[in-house]
Amino acid sequence: MTKSKIIKIDRVGQILFECNNLARHINISVKPFKGVRVAVPLIPRFCRKK
């Protein structure tokens, strides 16, 4: 199960946060034309429904 949310931050741009059940640690990937992606393990505090 993967949930995702895009957050816009001034001077940085769009950041994609994904709650991923395969992630064990927080993973940050930065690619020139794809942007920033942050994979977060399934922790109820970060990945709850809103």
Rosetta constraint file for C-alpha pairs under 8 A:
AtomPair CA 1 CA 20 HARMONIC 6.42 0.50
AtomPair CA 1 CA 21 HARMONIC 6.17 0.50
AtomPair CA 2 CA 18 HARMONIC 6.49 0.50
AtomPair CA 2 CA 19 HARMONIC 5.46 0.50
AtomPair CA 2 CA 20 HARMONIC 4.83 0.50
AtomPair CA 2 CA 21 HARMONIC 6.86 0.50
AtomPair CA 3 CA 18 HARMONIC 5.55 0.50
AtomPair CA 3 CA 19 HARMONIC 5.10 0.50
AtomPair CA 3 CA 20 HARMONIC 6.94 0.50
AtomPair CA 3 CA 47 HARMONIC 7.31 0.50
AtomPair CA 4 CA 16 HARMONIC 6.81 0.50
AtomPair CA 4 CA 17 HARMONIC 5.48 0.50
AtomPair CA 4 CA 18 HARMONIC 4.26 0.50
AtomPair CA 4 CA 19 HARMONIC 6.26 0.50
AtomPair CA 5 CA 16 HARMONIC 5.85 0.50
AtomPair CA 5 CA 17 HARMONIC 5.21 0.50
AtomPair CA 5 CA 18 HARMONIC 6.53 0.50
AtomPair CA 6 CA 14 HARMONIC 6.41 0.50
AtomPair CA 6 CA 15 HARMONIC 5.56 0.50
AtomPair CA 6 CA 16 HARMONIC 4.53 0.50
AtomPair CA 6 CA 17 HARMONIC 6.16 0.50
AtomPair CA 7 CA 14 HARMONIC 5.67 0.50
AtomPair CA 7 CA 15 HARMONIC 5.26 0.50
AtomPair CA 7 CA 16 HARMONIC 6.52 0.50
AtomPair CA 7 CA 17 HARMONIC 7.63 0.50
AtomPair CA 8 CA 12 HARMONIC 7.73 0.50
AtomPair CA 8 CA 13 HARMONIC 5.46 0.50
AtomPair CA 8 CA 14 HARMONIC 4.43 0.50
AtomPair CA 8 CA 15 HARMONIC 6.23 0.50
AtomPair CA 9 CA 13 HARMONIC 5.29 0.50
AtomPair CA 9 CA 14 HARMONIC 6.38 0.50
AtomPair CA 9 CA 15 HARMONIC 7.54 0.50
AtomPair CA 13 CA 35 HARMONIC 7.95 0.50
AtomPair CA 14 CA 35 HARMONIC 6.97 0.50
AtomPair CA 14 CA 36 HARMONIC 7.07 0.50
AtomPair CA 15 CA 35 HARMONIC 6.95 0.50
AtomPair CA 15 CA 36 HARMONIC 5.09 0.50
AtomPair CA 15 CA 37 HARMONIC 5.92 0.50
AtomPair CA 15 CA 38 HARMONIC 7.37 0.50
AtomPair CA 16 CA 36 HARMONIC 6.29 0.50
AtomPair CA 16 CA 37 HARMONIC 4.75 0.50
AtomPair CA 16 CA 38 HARMONIC 6.09 0.50
AtomPair CA 17 CA 37 HARMONIC 6.09 0.50
AtomPair CA 17 CA 38 HARMONIC 4.84 0.50
AtomPair CA 17 CA 39 HARMONIC 6.02 0.50
AtomPair CA 17 CA 40 HARMONIC 7.21 0.50
AtomPair CA 18 CA 37 HARMONIC 7.56 0.50
AtomPair CA 18 CA 38 HARMONIC 6.16 0.50
AtomPair CA 18 CA 39 HARMONIC 4.80 0.50
AtomPair CA 18 CA 40 HARMONIC 5.97 0.50
AtomPair CA 19 CA 39 HARMONIC 5.98 0.50
AtomPair CA 19 CA 40 HARMONIC 4.84 0.50
AtomPair CA 19 CA 41 HARMONIC 5.69 0.50
AtomPair CA 19 CA 42 HARMONIC 5.60 0.50
AtomPair CA 19 CA 46 HARMONIC 7.67 0.50
AtomPair CA 19 CA 47 HARMONIC 5.93 0.50
AtomPair CA 20 CA 39 HARMONIC 6.39 0.50
AtomPair CA 20 CA 40 HARMONIC 6.05 0.50
AtomPair CA 20 CA 41 HARMONIC 5.35 0.50
AtomPair CA 20 CA 42 HARMONIC 5.91 0.50
AtomPair CA 21 CA 41 HARMONIC 5.85 0.50
AtomPair CA 21 CA 42 HARMONIC 5.47 0.50
AtomPair CA 22 CA 41 HARMONIC 7.09 0.50
AtomPair CA 23 CA 27 HARMONIC 7.76 0.50
AtomPair CA 23 CA 39 HARMONIC 6.76 0.50
AtomPair CA 23 CA 40 HARMONIC 6.35 0.50
AtomPair CA 23 CA 41 HARMONIC 4.78 0.50
AtomPair CA 23 CA 42 HARMONIC 7.71 0.50
AtomPair CA 24 CA 40 HARMONIC 7.81 0.50
AtomPair CA 24 CA 41 HARMONIC 5.54 0.50
AtomPair CA 25 CA 40 HARMONIC 6.65 0.50
AtomPair CA 25 CA 41 HARMONIC 6.17 0.50
AtomPair CA 26 CA 38 HARMONIC 6.92 0.50
AtomPair CA 26 CA 39 HARMONIC 5.68 0.50
AtomPair CA 26 CA 40 HARMONIC 4.86 0.50
AtomPair CA 26 CA 41 HARMONIC 6.65 0.50
AtomPair CA 27 CA 37 HARMONIC 8.00 0.50
AtomPair CA 27 CA 38 HARMONIC 5.58 0.50
AtomPair CA 27 CA 39 HARMONIC 5.01 0.50
AtomPair CA 27 CA 40 HARMONIC 6.74 0.50
AtomPair CA 28 CA 36 HARMONIC 7.20 0.50
AtomPair CA 28 CA 37 HARMONIC 5.79 0.50
AtomPair CA 28 CA 38 HARMONIC 4.55 0.50
AtomPair CA 28 CA 39 HARMONIC 6.53 0.50
AtomPair CA 29 CA 36 HARMONIC 5.79 0.50
AtomPair CA 29 CA 37 HARMONIC 5.24 0.50
AtomPair CA 29 CA 38 HARMONIC 6.50 0.50
AtomPair CA 30 CA 34 HARMONIC 7.69 0.50
AtomPair CA 30 CA 35 HARMONIC 5.78 0.50
AtomPair CA 30 CA 36 HARMONIC 4.55 0.50
AtomPair CA 30 CA 37 HARMONIC 6.51 0.50
AtomPair CA 31 CA 35 HARMONIC 5.28 0.50
AtomPair CA 31 CA 36 HARMONIC 6.50 0.50
AtomPair CA 40 CA 46 HARMONIC 7.91 0.50
AtomPair CA 42 CA 46 HARMONIC 7.38 0.50
AtomPair CA 42 CA 47 HARMONIC 6.13 0.50
AtomPair CA 43 CA 47 HARMONIC 5.96 0.50
AtomPair CA 44 CA 48 HARMONIC 5.46 0.50
